[in-house]
Amino acid sequence: MVKGKWTKQMWIDAALRAIARGGVSSVAVDNLATELGATRGSFYWHFKDRRDLIEKSMIAWEELETGRVERSMAEIADPVERMRAGFLIALADVNDASIPNLEPAIYAQPDDPVVAAAIQRVNARRIDILTRGYADLGLTPETARLQAVLAYATYLGWLQLQRIAADEVPEVATEGPAAQAFAVHIIEQLVPGARDENR
């Protein structure tokens, strides 16, 4: 790598990989510099301090995992297909992410104040996306909100099971026929009309 060519995004990606490997405590400037073959000066060119890097990394995660799903859903006119696609993208993103295990690792760090703030933003944004989606399916605002919370709780439960019990619960594994069938089942249960769309 050419000296002086370390971009802000390269540092953020390295921080996200570190979080995926070992949590927020793994984000150490010297270790990231070694991984990148960079200098501390490059780090301070882009960030005020370690906390600034973690804050920027959490914003990047939000856009990577939530903003992209939201934009993809916005391109689909049919409300049933839009919700189906949103769930498929969300479930596939966890399994096929460019940084494996990132989302479970972030959700395992609720005591870090920077991460906690990001989780709160993401939770609110995702529930809002789901609420709008259920409202578009014809649910009243109150029922749409309740269904959105139920759907999101299901997703977080699935994520947690995948992290701690994938060997014992093959339905939540990252691949295989049981996992594929369960993903279809989740969508059929959480998206009214999805079962008909799959026929």
DODRENDO-352839 format. One record per residue (C-alpha): chain; residue in one letter; x, y, z; residue number from 1. Coordinates in pm, whole numbers, plus 32768, in hexadecimal, padded with zeros to 4 digits. Layout:
<node 'A', 'a', <X, Y, Z>, NUM>
...
***
This chain:
<node 'A', 'm', <8000, 8000, 8000>, 1>
<node 'A', 'v', <8086, 8155, 7FA2>, 2>
<node 'A', 'k', <80D4, 8238, 80C7>, 3>
<node 'A', 'g', <7FCF, 8346, 80FC>, 4>
<node 'A', 'k', <7EC1, 828D, 803A>, 5>
<node 'A', 'w', <7DFA, 820E, 8162>, 6>
<node 'A', 't', <7C9D, 8299, 8141>, 7>
<node 'A', 'k', <7BA1, 82DD, 8251>, 8>
<node 'A', 'q', <7ACF, 81BD, 81CC>, 9>
<node 'A', 'm', <7BF6, 80CD, 81E9>, 10>
<node 'A', 'w', <7C18, 8123, 835B>, 11>
<node 'A', 'i', <7A9F, 80FD, 838E>, 12>
<node 'A', 'd', <7A9B, 7FAA, 82DF>, 13>
<node 'A', 'a', <7BC0, 7F37, 83B5>, 14>
<node 'A', 'a', <7B09, 7FA8, 84F0>, 15>
<node 'A', 'l', <79CD, 7EEF, 8487>, 16>
<node 'A', 'r', <7A97, 7DB2, 8443>, 17>
<node 'A', 'a', <7B33, 7DD4, 859E>, 18>
<node 'A', 'i', <79DB, 7DFA, 863E>, 19>
<node 'A', 'a', <7962, 7CC4, 8583>, 20>
<node 'A', 'r', <7A8D, 7BFF, 8602>, 21>
<node 'A', 'g', <7A92, 7C69, 876C>, 22>
<node 'A', 'g', <79A7, 7D85, 87C0>, 23>
<node 'A', 'v', <79EA, 7EF6, 87F7>, 24>
<node 'A', 's', <7B11, 7EB0, 88DC>, 25>
<node 'A', 's', <7BC6, 7E26, 87A8>, 26>
<node 'A', 'v', <7BC7, 7F7D, 8706>, 27>
<node 'A', 'a', <7D29, 7FEC, 875D>, 28>
<node 'A', 'v', <7DD3, 80F1, 8684>, 29>
<node 'A', 'd', <7F27, 8044, 8689>, 30>
<node 'A', 'n', <7E92, 7EF3, 862B>, 31>
<node 'A', 'l', <7DC7, 7F8B, 8510>, 32>
<node 'A', 'a', <7EFA, 8046, 8493>, 33>
<node 'A', 't', <7FBC, 7EFF, 848C>, 34>
<node 'A', 'e', <7EA1, 7E50, 83D3>, 35>
<node 'A', 'l', <7E94, 7F66, 82D1>, 36>
<node 'A', 'g', <800B, 7F9B, 82BF>, 37>
<node 'A', 'a', <7FBF, 8103, 8319>, 38>
<node 'A', 't', <8047, 8204, 840D>, 39>
<node 'A', 'r', <7FA4, 82A5, 853B>, 40>
<node 'A', 'g', <7FC3, 83EE, 8481>, 41>
<node 'A', 's', <7EDA, 8368, 8375>, 42>
<node 'A', 'f', <7DDF, 8313, 8482>, 43>
<node 'A', 'y', <7DEA, 8470, 851A>, 44>
<node 'A', 'w', <7DCA, 850C, 83C3>, 45>
<node 'A', 'h', <7C6D, 8472, 83AB>, 46>
<node 'A', 'f', <7BF7, 8456, 8515>, 47>
<node 'A', 'k', <7C0F, 8521, 8655>, 48>
<node 'A', 'd', <7C38, 83EC, 872C>, 49>
<node 'A', 'r', <7BCB, 8282, 8756>, 50>
<node 'A', 'r', <7A6B, 82E8, 87BE>, 51>
<node 'A', 'd', <7A46, 83B3, 867F>, 52>
<node 'A', 'l', <7AA9, 827F, 85B5>, 53>
<node 'A', 'i', <79AA, 81A8, 866A>, 54>
<node 'A', 'e', <7899, 82AE, 8636>, 55>
<node 'A', 'k', <78E6, 82C4, 84C1>, 56>
<node 'A', 's', <78F1, 8148, 84AF>, 57>
<node 'A', 'm', <7799, 812C, 854B>, 58>
<node 'A', 'i', <770E, 8227, 844F>, 59>
<node 'A', 'a', <77AB, 8159, 8337>, 60>
<node 'A', 'w', <770D, 801A, 83C4>, 61>
<node 'A', 'e', <75B9, 80C3, 83D1>, 62>
<node 'A', 'e', <75CE, 8127, 8264>, 63>
<node 'A', 'l', <7663, 7FDB, 81FA>, 64>
<node 'A', 'e', <7561, 7EFE, 82A3>, 65>
<node 'A', 't', <742C, 7FDC, 82BD>, 66>
<node 'A', 'g', <7449, 80F0, 81BC>, 67>
<node 'A', 'r', <748B, 7FFA, 80A2>, 68>
<node 'A', 'v', <735F, 7F24, 80FF>, 69>
<node 'A', 'e', <7281, 8057, 8116>, 70>
<node 'A', 'r', <72F0, 80D4, 7FC0>, 71>
<node 'A', 's', <72BD, 7F7D, 7F23>, 72>
<node 'A', 'm', <715E, 7F64, 7FB2>, 73>
<node 'A', 'a', <7105, 80C1, 7F35>, 74>
<node 'A', 'e', <713C, 804C, 7DCF>, 75>
<node 'A', 'i', <7025, 7F45, 7DE7>, 76>
<node 'A', 'a', <6EC0, 7FBD, 7DAB>, 77>
<node 'A', 'd', <6DF8, 7E8E, 7E1F>, 78>
<node 'A', 'p', <6DDD, 7E9A, 7F9F>, 79>
<node 'A', 'v', <6DE1, 7D1F, 7FD0>, 80>
<node 'A', 'e', <6F0D, 7CF2, 7EED>, 81>
<node 'A', 'r', <6FB6, 7E1D, 7F94>, 82>
<node 'A', 'm', <6F96, 7D81, 80ED>, 83>
<node 'A', 'r', <6FFE, 7C29, 8071>, 84>
<node 'A', 'a', <7130, 7CC0, 7FCD>, 85>
<node 'A', 'g', <7187, 7D85, 8108>, 86>
<node 'A', 'f', <7184, 7C4D, 81DE>, 87>
<node 'A', 'l', <7247, 7B85, 80DB>, 88>
<node 'A', 'i', <7351, 7C95, 80C5>, 89>
<node 'A', 'a', <7367, 7CB5, 8240>, 90>
<node 'A', 'l', <7388, 7B3E, 8277>, 91>
<node 'A', 'a', <7480, 7B15, 815A>, 92>
<node 'A', 'd', <7550, 7C42, 81C7>, 93>
<node 'A', 'v', <759F, 7BA0, 8314>, 94>
<node 'A', 'n', <760F, 7A60, 8265>, 95>
<node 'A', 'd', <76BD, 7AFE, 813A>, 96>
<node 'A', 'a', <7740, 7C3F, 81D2>, 97>
<node 'A', 's', <7888, 7CCB, 8154>, 98>
<node 'A', 'i', <78F4, 7CC6, 82C3>, 99>
<node 'A', 'p', <7874, 7B7C, 8353>, 100>
<node 'A', 'n', <77E6, 7B80, 84B5>, 101>
<node 'A', 'l', <77E2, 7CFC, 84C6>, 102>
<node 'A', 'e', <7676, 7D2F, 8520>, 103>
<node 'A', 'p', <766F, 7C27, 8634>, 104>
<node 'A', 'a', <77B3, 7CB6, 86C0>, 105>
<node 'A', 'i', <7723, 7E15, 86CA>, 106>
<node 'A', 'y', <75E5, 7DA3, 8777>, 107>
<node 'A', 'a', <76BF, 7CEF, 8877>, 108>
<node 'A', 'q', <7756, 7E41, 88E2>, 109>
<node 'A', 'p', <762D, 7F01, 8976>, 110>
<node 'A', 'd', <76FB, 7F84, 8A9B>, 111>
<node 'A', 'd', <77E0, 8056, 89C2>, 112>
<node 'A', 'p', <773E, 81B1, 89B2>, 113>
<node 'A', 'v', <779B, 81F2, 8846>, 114>
<node 'A', 'v', <771E, 809D, 87D6>, 115>
<node 'A', 'a', <75E5, 80BB, 88AE>, 116>
<node 'A', 'a', <758C, 8205, 8806>, 117>
<node 'A', 'a', <75BB, 8166, 86AF>, 118>
<node 'A', 'i', <74E7, 8038, 870E>, 119>
<node 'A', 'q', <73D3, 8121, 8787>, 120>
<node 'A', 'r', <73DA, 81E2, 863D>, 121>
<node 'A', 'v', <73D9, 80A5, 856F>, 122>
<node 'A', 'n', <72C3, 8006, 863C>, 123>
<node 'A', 'a', <71E8, 813C, 8615>, 124>
<node 'A', 'r', <7231, 8157, 84A1>, 125>
<node 'A', 'r', <71EC, 7FE7, 845C>, 126>
<node 'A', 'i', <70A9, 7FE7, 8522>, 127>
<node 'A', 'd', <703E, 811E, 8463>, 128>
<node 'A', 'i', <708B, 8073, 8315>, 129>
<node 'A', 'l', <6FC3, 7F43, 8380>, 130>
<node 'A', 't', <6EA3, 8014, 8406>, 131>
<node 'A', 'r', <6E85, 80CC, 82B9>, 132>
<node 'A', 'g', <6E95, 7F81, 8203>, 133>
<node 'A', 'y', <6D7E, 7EE9, 82D1>, 134>
<node 'A', 'a', <6CAD, 8024, 82AB>, 135>
<node 'A', 'd', <6CD8, 8004, 8132>, 136>
<node 'A', 'l', <6C4C, 7EA4, 8154>, 137>
<node 'A', 'g', <6B0C, 7F3A, 81E3>, 138>
<node 'A', 'l', <6B42, 7F1D, 835B>, 139>
<node 'A', 't', <6AD2, 803C, 8438>, 140>
<node 'A', 'p', <6BEF, 8115, 84BF>, 141>
<node 'A', 'e', <6BD5, 8077, 8618>, 142>
<node 'A', 't', <6BCC, 7F12, 8594>, 143>
<node 'A', 'a', <6CE2, 7F5C, 849B>, 144>
<node 'A', 'r', <6DC0, 7FD3, 85B8>, 145>
<node 'A', 'l', <6D75, 7E9E, 868A>, 146>
<node 'A', 'q', <6DB9, 7DB8, 8562>, 147>
<node 'A', 'a', <6EFD, 7E73, 8519>, 148>
<node 'A', 'v', <6F76, 7E41, 867E>, 149>
<node 'A', 'l', <6F18, 7CCF, 866E>, 150>
<node 'A', 'a', <6FD0, 7CA5, 8523>, 151>
<node 'A', 'y', <7104, 7D57, 85A3>, 152>
<node 'A', 'a', <7104, 7C90, 86E6>, 153>
<node 'A', 't', <70F5, 7B55, 8613>, 154>
<node 'A', 'y', <721F, 7BCB, 8548>, 155>
<node 'A', 'l', <72EC, 7C1E, 867F>, 156>
<node 'A', 'g', <7292, 7ACE, 871A>, 157>
<node 'A', 'w', <72FA, 7A1D, 85DA>, 158>
<node 'A', 'l', <7440, 7AE2, 85DB>, 159>
<node 'A', 'q', <7488, 7A84, 8744>, 160>
<node 'A', 'l', <743A, 7915, 870A>, 161>
<node 'A', 'q', <751B, 7917, 85DA>, 162>
<node 'A', 'r', <7634, 79A3, 86AF>, 163>
<node 'A', 'i', <7613, 78B7, 87D8>, 164>
<node 'A', 'a', <755F, 777B, 8762>, 165>
<node 'A', 'a', <758A, 7746, 85EA>, 166>
<node 'A', 'd', <7618, 75E9, 8625>, 167>
<node 'A', 'e', <74F0, 757D, 86FB>, 168>
<node 'A', 'v', <73E5, 7633, 862F>, 169>
<node 'A', 'p', <742E, 75F1, 84BE>, 170>
<node 'A', 'e', <730A, 76CD, 8456>, 171>
<node 'A', 'v', <73D5, 7801, 84B5>, 172>
<node 'A', 'a', <751D, 778F, 841C>, 173>
<node 'A', 't', <75BA, 7866, 830E>, 174>
<node 'A', 'e', <7574, 7768, 81FD>, 175>
<node 'A', 'g', <74CF, 761D, 81B0>, 176>
<node 'A', 'p', <7370, 75A5, 815C>, 177>
<node 'A', 'a', <72E9, 75CE, 82BF>, 178>
<node 'A', 'a', <7361, 7737, 82C9>, 179>
<node 'A', 'q', <72D0, 7784, 8172>, 180>
<node 'A', 'a', <7180, 76EB, 81CF>, 181>
<node 'A', 'f', <7179, 77AE, 8314>, 182>
<node 'A', 'a', <71C2, 78F7, 8263>, 183>
<node 'A', 'v', <7098, 78B6, 817E>, 184>
<node 'A', 'h', <6FC5, 785C, 82AF>, 185>
<node 'A', 'i', <7024, 79A0, 8362>, 186>
<node 'A', 'i', <6FBD, 7A6D, 8235>, 187>
<node 'A', 'e', <6E75, 79B0, 8209>, 188>
<node 'A', 'q', <6E1F, 79EC, 8377>, 189>
<node 'A', 'l', <6E84, 7B5A, 8385>, 190>
<node 'A', 'v', <6E0D, 7BDB, 8232>, 191>
<node 'A', 'p', <6C96, 7BBE, 81F4>, 192>
<node 'A', 'g', <6C63, 7B3B, 8093>, 193>
<node 'A', 'a', <6DC8, 7AB8, 806E>, 194>
<node 'A', 'r', <6D53, 794E, 806A>, 195>
<node 'A', 'd', <6C77, 7995, 7F3D>, 196>
<node 'A', 'e', <6D95, 7A4C, 7E91>, 197>
<node 'A', 'n', <6E70, 7913, 7EB0>, 198>
<node 'A', 'r', <6D78, 782D, 7E01>, 199>
***
